[in-house]
Amino acid sequence: MFLHHLIQTIFLLAGATSLLAALLDWEWFFNTKNAEPIVKAVGRKNSRWLYGALGVILIAAAIGFYYRIRGL
């Protein structure tokens, strides 16, 4: 059960970070080695939309995992 909660927490934190980075336009986030190819390929504005959507999806997955574990 601990592993399930750990995965939920990781998804929730990653989603929140991605969503906040998109909303607040964090310079450090979009200049990282992993985000840089996406920013170059689609532009800064579109990559903010992409990371915002990714954040919402990850948060929704964490909530889905929570309810699935609880059996609701």
C-alpha positions in Angstrom: 0.0 0.0 0.0 2.9 2.3 0.7 4.0 2.1 -2.9 0.6 3.1 -4.2 0.6 6.2 -2.0 4.2 7.0 -3.1 3.2 6.9 -6.8 0.1 9.0 -6.1 2.3 11.6 -4.4 4.8 11.7 -7.2 2.1 12.1 -9.8 0.4 14.9 -7.7 3.7 16.8 -7.2 4.8 16.4 -10.8 1.4 17.6 -12.0 1.3 20.6 -9.6 4.9 21.6 -10.6 4.0 21.3 -14.3 0.8 23.3 -13.9 2.3 26.0 -11.8 5.3 26.3 -14.2 2.9 26.8 -17.1 0.7 29.3 -15.2 3.5 31.3 -13.7 5.9 31.0 -16.7 8.8 29.8 -14.6 12.0 30.7 -16.5 14.0 28.0 -14.7 11.5 25.3 -15.7 11.4 26.1 -19.4 15.2 26.4 -19.6 15.9 22.9 -18.3 17.6 20.3 -20.5 14.4 18.2 -20.7 12.0 21.1 -21.6 14.3 22.9 -24.0 13.6 20.7 -27.1 9.9 21.1 -26.6 10.2 24.9 -26.3 12.3 25.0 -29.4 9.9 22.8 -31.4 6.6 24.4 -30.6 7.5 27.7 -29.0 7.3 29.1 -25.5 3.5 29.8 -25.5 2.5 26.5 -26.9 4.9 24.6 -24.6 3.2 26.4 -21.6 -0.2 25.1 -22.9 1.3 21.6 -23.3 2.8 21.5 -19.8 -0.3 23.0 -18.3 -2.4 20.2 -19.9 0.2 17.6 -18.7 -0.1 19.0 -15.2 -3.9 18.6 -15.2 -3.6 15.1 -16.6 -1.1 14.1 -13.9 -3.2 15.6 -11.1 -6.3 13.8 -12.5 -4.4 10.5 -12.6 -3.3 10.9 -9.0 -6.9 11.5 -8.0 -8.0 8.5 -10.1 -5.4 6.3 -8.4 -6.7 7.5 -5.0 -10.3 6.6 -5.7 -9.3 3.3 -7.4 -7.3 2.2 -4.3 -10.2 3.2 -2.0 -12.6 1.2 -4.2 -15.0 4.0 -4.9 
